[in-house]
Amino acid sequence: MADVVVVGSANVDLVLPVQRIPRPGETVLASGLTRGPGGKGANQAVASARAGASTAFVAALGADDGGALLREALAGVDLSLVQTVDAPTGTAIITVDADGENAITVAPSANARLELTPEARAAVAGAKIVLSQLEIPFGTVQAAALAAANGYFVLNAAPAAALSDELLGHVDLLVVNETEAEAVAGTKLSALLDRVPAAVVTLGADGAVILTRGADEVRVPAVRVEVVDTTAAGDTFCGVLAATLAATSTTARDLTNAVRRATVAASLSVQTAGAIPSVPHGEAIDARAAEVYL
């Protein structure tokens, strides 16, 4: 059994570097085009494995060259639960501007066919940490949350969406950015605790805030770096967070330490272009963390 099971999406990323992201109705010219592996689930699974956790991935791929590309890129991740379906592998079109900010459009394709098989349910039930996102059917996310009832279920509620109380009632830790937090609970961050017992809200250049019922909020500052590409920074954060919690515990103190390590990992990822290629390994994360948190 893997310590971390990621239930999520896998996409082929088509990345278009632009001077600025186009406004509605506007056409801009890209300076190139690259094709590589990505998708929130795949990125997070790789981040968890590279951070040191035994990691299994529950996903759906097409029987095409995109599926082959992703299987090769997911080296170090247990792919025995990845399904091959009669649909193209998911695709994401990513425009990245001169400041490293991005805009992403996703065609789910095979991801929309993902279901939780009996084998996947067993893996989820036996994991220390189960991590999911919202690029797959909500029913599959909810099935994973139910199957993880005896473990610790982390939901990265991205892309932003309104979520049911039924799903959130099974979430142990919610990870969101400010836009996603507003979709779940409105503009007041503390209102998240009306719906989940704990949440981590990522704030970009302002770091992250940890919210836990019955405890004071904890602020974790960002690590200042020169940004090349923010693609997969949030996914790197989530995967490293899950791996670190699996290696330690889910207590408030260990959650804070896990968020610090995840923040360092995200800062490393934005210094390299691409999704999976930008995900750092545990040795680099820990070396940088030792410098930041002297």
N, C-alpha and C positions, 0 to 999 in steps of 0.2 A: 504494500500500500504506500502511495506517495504521501508525504507530509502536507503538501499543498496541491489542491486540485483546482485548476482554472477552467471554468465553464464559460466559453465565449466565442468571439468571432475571429476569423482569419481572412485577411484581404491581400490582394495584390495592390500595391501602392503605385500610382502613376503621379510622379512629383514634377510640378512645373514651377521653376524659379521665375519670379516676376519682380519688377521694381516696386510695385504696390498691388495689393489685392483689388480687383475691379469692383466698382460700384454697380448697383443694379442697372442693366441696360448698357454697360460699358464693355468694350473689348480691349484687352491689353495683350501684348506680345510677350511670350515666355522666352527666356534665354536658353532653354534646353528642355529635355525630357528624360527622366530616369524611371526605371521600373524595378521595384523591389518588394520584399516581403513586409507585411504589416498586419494591421487589424488589432483592435484593443485587446482581445483575448490572447492572440499570438504574442504580441509585444509583452503583455504582463506575464505570460508563461515563461518566456525567455528571460525576462528580468528576474523572476523568482528563481529559476534554475541557475542563472549566472551569479546570483547573490548567495547561493549555497544550499538551497532547499531541494530535496527530491520532489519533482514536480511532474504532474500528469495533466494533460490537456484534453478536454472534451470539446470537440468542434466538428464542423462539417466542411468538407472540401469537395470540389468537383474533380472529375477524372480528366483533368486537363493539365496543360503546362503550368498554369498558376498553382494548382494543387501540388505539383511536383516541386515547384520553386519553394513553396512554404514548408513542405516536409523536410527539404534539405536545410532550410534556414533554422528549423526548430531543433537543431542538434542539441543533445543534452536534456531534452524534454521527452517524457514517456508519451508516445503517440498511439499507444494501443487502443485508446478510446476515441480516436479521430475517425469519423464516419466519411465514407465516400458516397456522395449522393448524385442523383441525375439532374444536375444543375451546374452552371458555371461557378467557378470559385469567385467569392466576393471581390469587388473592386472598389478602391477609394481613389478619387482624384483630389490631389492636394496641391494647392497653390501656396508658395512660400515667398514672403516679401523680403526686401533688403534688410529688414530688422529681425528676420527670423520668425516673425509671426506667420500663422497659417490659417487657411480656410479649407474645410474638407467636405466633400460630398461623397456619400457611400452608396453603392448598389449592393444590397445584402446578398442577393442570389443564393448560393448554397447555404449561407448563414441562416436564411429564413427557414430552412428545412431541418435545423438542428433539433433533435429530441433527446431526452434523457433515457437511454437504454437501461435495462436491468444491470448490466455491467457497470455503466457509468454511475448509477445510483449507489451501487456497492462501494465504488471508489470514493464517492462524495461522502458517504456515511462513515468511511474509515479514515478520512483525512483530518489532520489537526486544523487546517485552515482551508476554507472553500472561498474562492474569489470569482465574482461574476460581474458583468457589465450589461449594457442595454442595446448592443448591436445584434442581439439574437432575440427570438420571440419571448415575450414576457412570460408566457406559460412555461417555457423551459427554465427561465430564471427562477420562477416561483417553485417549480419542481425541485430545482437544486437547493433552494432555501429550505424546503420541507425535508429533503433527504439529509441535509446537514444539521438536523435538529440536535444531535448529540455533540456536534463540533462547534466551530466558530465561523459564522457566515459573514463575509465582507462583501458589500455591494458598492461597486463604483457606478453611481447612477449617471452614466454618460453613454450616449448623448442625453441632454436634459429632457426630462419627461415628468409628468404628473404620475405619482405612484400610489397604489392602493394601500389602505391600512392592512389588508390581508398579507400583502407581500412584506411591508415594512415591519410587521409584527414578528417576522422570522429573521430580521437583520440584526446582527450583533454590533456591527460597525459599518457606518455609512461613510464613503469617501466621495467628496464632491468639490467642484470649484464654486465660485460665487454664483454664477449663472445657474448651475445645476441645483445649488442649495435653494435658490429662490423658487425654482420649479417645484421643489419638494415641500417647502415650508414658508415661503414668503421672504421678505427682505430682512427680517430679524433672525440672525444666525442662531441665537439661543432657542428659537422656536423649533429647531430640528429635534431637540431633546423631548419635545412633546410626541414625537413619532418614532424615535429610535433611542436606545440607551446610550449610544456614543457615536460621535461623528468627528471626522477630520475634514476641515475645509481648507483647500489649497488656495493661496492668494497671490500666486505669481511671484512678482518681485518682492512682495511683502511676506513671503514665507507661508506658514500654515498655522491654523489654530485648532486645538484639540478640545472638544466639548464632551463632557461626561456628566451624566446625571449625578447630582449630589456632590460635585467637586468643582473647584474653580477652573476656569478655562486656562489653557496653557498655550503660550505663543512660541512658535519655533521660527526663528528668523531665516530668511533666504540666504543662500550662499551666492555672493556676487561673482559673476563670470561674464565673459564676452559671449553673447548669444549668436549662434550660427543658424540653428533650426530647432524650433520648439516641438516638432513632431515627436510623439511618443514620450515626451517628458512626463506627462501625467501617468502614462502607463508604466513607465519605469518606476515612478514613485509607488504606484499600487503594488506592483510585483515584488519590489524590494521590501515594502512594508509587510506583505504577507509572509515572505520568506523569513524575515527577522522575527516576526511574532511566532512563527512555527518553531524557531530555534530557541526562543526564550519562553515567554508567557504572554497572556493578554491582560496582565495587571496594568494599572494606570502608569506606574513607573516604566515598565517595559514598553508600553504603547508610546510613551514620550521618546524613549530611546530609539524605537523603531521608526518613528516619524523623522527624527533627526537623521538617521541613516538613509531613509528614503529621500529626504531633502537633498542630501549630498549626492546621492545617485542621480537625481533629476538634474542637478547642476552640471554633472559630468555629461549627461546625455545631450544637453542643448548645445554643447560645444562641437558636436559631430552631426553632419547631415544624415537624414534618413531615419527610419523607424528602428527596426531590429538592429541594423548596423551601429546605431548610436547607443545601444544599451550597454552599460559598463559591467565589468566582472567584479566579483566580491573583493578581490585583492585591491583593485583600484579604489573601490568605494571606501574600504576600511582605511587605506593609506591616507586618502583625502580627509576622511572623518577625523582621523588622529590629528591632522593639522588644524582643522576647523574647531574641534572641541578639545582643546588642550586643557 
